[in-house]
């Protein structure tokens, strides 16, 4: 049932969300909740609010240390999160999540001032993630169906690092996630 995956997500938030967020002054859970709140304030559609909430879910799935980037390791968190979430949520939620790292690379390539807005931790991970896109990569990225949503998500991600920000609790988003969940496919034993 779709509520099961939401329960699993919430349990993972509770168990792993208190880890510091990759060199930033917030925890992973605080960061993701801030991103969702920013999306809501921006009037983003429900799918994008959910994507903002879950964009770094892959960080909650890995056993790699918080400072992995400082040791030259790209955790590929966007792919981990996408692989888990795509089974239960539509592409309008999961594709921006999968593309939010590419969106950073894209924005650095097309907007000279964007790089200056990135935190030191984001700059470090940018290099591990491939650096700015080439002109060819950027042109290909722009053609994707979810490029604009991924860039919006990226902006929420970049702004969601303020330790003094007060945001709604995770439970606030349960109805949203439940409304977006696909029905679970029956298992082979129940067919």
WOJOJO-V732759 format. One record per residue. RES is the residue in one small letter. SS is DSSP state (alpha for helix, beta for strand, coil for the rest). PHI is phi in whole degrees, 0 to 359 (* if undefined). NEAR is the number of other C-alpha atoms within 12 Angstrom. Layout:
# WOJOJO-V732759
<<RES:SS:PHI:NEAR> <RES:SS:PHI:NEAR>>
This chain:
# WOJOJO-V732759
<<x:coil:*:16> <x:alpha:297:24> <x:alpha:298:22> <x:alpha:298:18> <x:alpha:290:25> <x:alpha:293:32> <x:alpha:300:21> <x:alpha:297:23> <x:alpha:299:34> <x:alpha:295:27> <x:alpha:298:20> <x:alpha:295:26> <x:alpha:303:31> <x:alpha:294:20> <x:alpha:280:16> <x:alpha:243:28> <x:coil:289:30> <x:coil:277:22> <x:coil:294:28> <x:beta:298:23> <x:coil:269:32> <x:coil:30:35> <x:coil:77:24> <x:coil:251:25> <x:coil:276:22> <x:coil:227:27> <x:beta:277:28> <x:alpha:301:38> <x:alpha:297:41> <x:alpha:301:38> <x:alpha:300:42> <x:alpha:291:45> <x:alpha:294:41> <x:alpha:296:39> <x:alpha:299:41> <x:alpha:296:44> <x:alpha:297:35> <x:alpha:296:35> <x:alpha:297:36> <x:alpha:298:27> <x:alpha:297:18> <x:coil:278:18> <x:coil:77:15> <x:coil:295:24> <x:coil:294:22> <x:alpha:307:28> <x:alpha:300:35> <x:alpha:284:44> <x:alpha:298:39> <x:alpha:297:46> <x:alpha:299:51> <x:alpha:297:50> <x:alpha:297:48> <x:alpha:258:54> <x:coil:301:50> <x:coil:252:52> <x:alpha:303:41> <x:alpha:302:34> <x:alpha:295:39> <x:alpha:279:38> <x:alpha:262:31> <x:coil:266:24> <x:coil:262:15> <x:coil:290:22> <x:coil:291:22> <x:coil:304:28> <x:coil:262:22> <x:alpha:304:23> <x:alpha:298:26> <x:alpha:294:22> <x:alpha:256:15> <x:coil:78:16> <x:coil:251:20> <x:coil:270:29> <x:coil:286:30> <x:coil:54:31> <x:alpha:301:33> <x:alpha:296:36> <x:alpha:285:28> <x:alpha:297:25> <x:alpha:297:36> <x:alpha:300:33> <x:alpha:300:22> <x:alpha:286:28> <x:alpha:282:37> <x:coil:296:28> <x:coil:290:20> <x:coil:239:30> <x:beta:235:34> <x:coil:288:25> <x:alpha:303:27> <x:alpha:295:31> <x:alpha:265:39> <x:alpha:278:40> <x:alpha:294:37> <x:alpha:301:46> <x:alpha:296:49> <x:alpha:300:38> <x:alpha:262:40> <x:alpha:292:42> <x:alpha:286:44> <x:alpha:299:41> <x:alpha:297:43> <x:alpha:297:43> <x:alpha:299:37> <x:alpha:294:35> <x:alpha:297:39> <x:alpha:296:31> <x:alpha:288:26> <x:alpha:260:23> <x:coil:234:18> <x:coil:303:14> <x:coil:281:11> <x:alpha:297:23> <x:alpha:304:26> <x:alpha:294:14> <x:alpha:275:20> <x:coil:281:26> <x:coil:289:22> <x:alpha:304:20> <x:alpha:295:24> <x:alpha:292:32> <x:alpha:294:27> <x:alpha:298:24> <x:alpha:292:31> <x:alpha:305:32> <x:alpha:294:24> <x:alpha:293:23> <x:coil:271:27> <x:coil:114:22> <x:coil:68:24> <x:coil:301:28> <x:coil:293:26> <x:coil:286:18> <x:alpha:302:16> <x:alpha:293:14> <x:alpha:298:21> <x:alpha:296:24> <x:alpha:297:16> <x:alpha:293:17> <x:alpha:301:30> <x:alpha:301:25> <x:coil:282:12> <x:coil:290:19> <x:coil:299:16> <x:coil:247:28> <x:alpha:297:30> <x:alpha:297:26> <x:alpha:297:37> <x:alpha:296:41> <x:alpha:291:37> <x:alpha:298:35> <x:alpha:301:49> <x:alpha:301:42> <x:alpha:295:33> <x:alpha:295:40> <x:alpha:303:43> <x:alpha:296:37> <x:alpha:273:29> <x:coil:268:37> <x:coil:219:34> <x:coil:253:25> <x:coil:296:20> <x:coil:268:12> <x:coil:282:18> <x:coil:259:17> <x:coil:228:27> <x:coil:298:21> <x:coil:289:19> <x:alpha:306:31> <x:alpha:303:20> <x:alpha:304:18> <x:alpha:267:30> <x:alpha:302:24> <x:alpha:300:17> <x:alpha:298:26> <x:alpha:296:36> <x:alpha:298:28> <x:alpha:291:20> <x:alpha:264:32> <x:beta:297:32> <x:coil:281:22> <x:coil:300:18> <x:coil:294:18> <x:coil:284:14> <x:coil:297:10> <x:coil:286:8> <x:alpha:301:6> <x:alpha:286:6> <x:alpha:262:6> <x:coil:275:6>>
